[in-house]
């Protein structure tokens, strides 16, 4: 196989899709002859980027004798369909979630039609699969392959005082709960603070890692509730700081809520946290159930504040246990092989 992997979501940009693309590119390159076309900067130049992708593809496919093209997400499906028609080669795509459900009418008119004409569709969760089927993609064309992590990537021997340096606060006797991800409405951070955290006792401290459109609203709520000394908006943090946070906190929270046309495709941060043995409480919606680690992961119905409060108190007593993390289910080395097997068959 000679593979061309095209993705518009790639480092140095930060996010779940970027992590998926980077890991797949790394693993594909180890296993087969792989050529990359990537973009790791602002999406405001997207139309120009796609034109550049097309020009590069027109040159690389015959030059490198490419036999298979894989796309990083559904938005690139018109490009993939054009390549399929021009070169008569197999074209597949990963579907991450929002790339299929984006609510713009023109987008929904074009993208699903292009996706269903590709050779194989790889949704990252059962929920994402159902969104594809709703939009006319044949189920038999789809193969769900989850996101992954390198099992020891986020494990680190560290101490609570290293976390104290990051937030510049003493944490003696405190229970630290964390949320990691883009601050957007569907992540449920605003809802969680207002309806759940506000009812937890003062031993609980909440760290929020990530930036996004909901940040200002969350800041106002923290000030209104007088929680400036209990809730810390850390924004973007370094990889080393994130490792410290994962390995010294007491509980990971993913309090997602339902938002129309905006789904959590999988929840890659949940398996990052789970790989360190960190107990977690998450909403039981969208693609999050596919990121479950048995023994340390407690699911909660969305918007059920009383149940989430109860589950937090239950989970906070669970011991950190790396053995609960299922390496075979979430190891990028194994998952990338599933991708290649799917391409070949």
Secondary structure, 3 states (H helix, E strand, C coil): CEEEEEECCCCCCCCHHHHHHHHHHHHHHHHCEEEEEECCCCHHHHHHHHHHHHHHHHHHHHHCCCCEEEECCHHHHHHHHHHHHHHCCEEEEEECCHHHHCCCHHHHHHHHHHHCCCCEEEECCHHHHHHHHHCCCCHHHECCCCCCECCCCCCCCCCHHHHHHHHCCCCCCCEEEEEECCCCHHHCHHHHHHHCHHHCCCCEEEEEECCCCCHHHHHHHHHHHCCCCCEEEEECCCHHHHHHHHHHCCEEEECCCCECCECCCCCHHHHHHHCCCCCEEEECCCCHHHHCCCCCEEEECCCCHHHHHHHHHHHCCCCCCHHHCCHHHHEHHHHHHHHHHHHHC
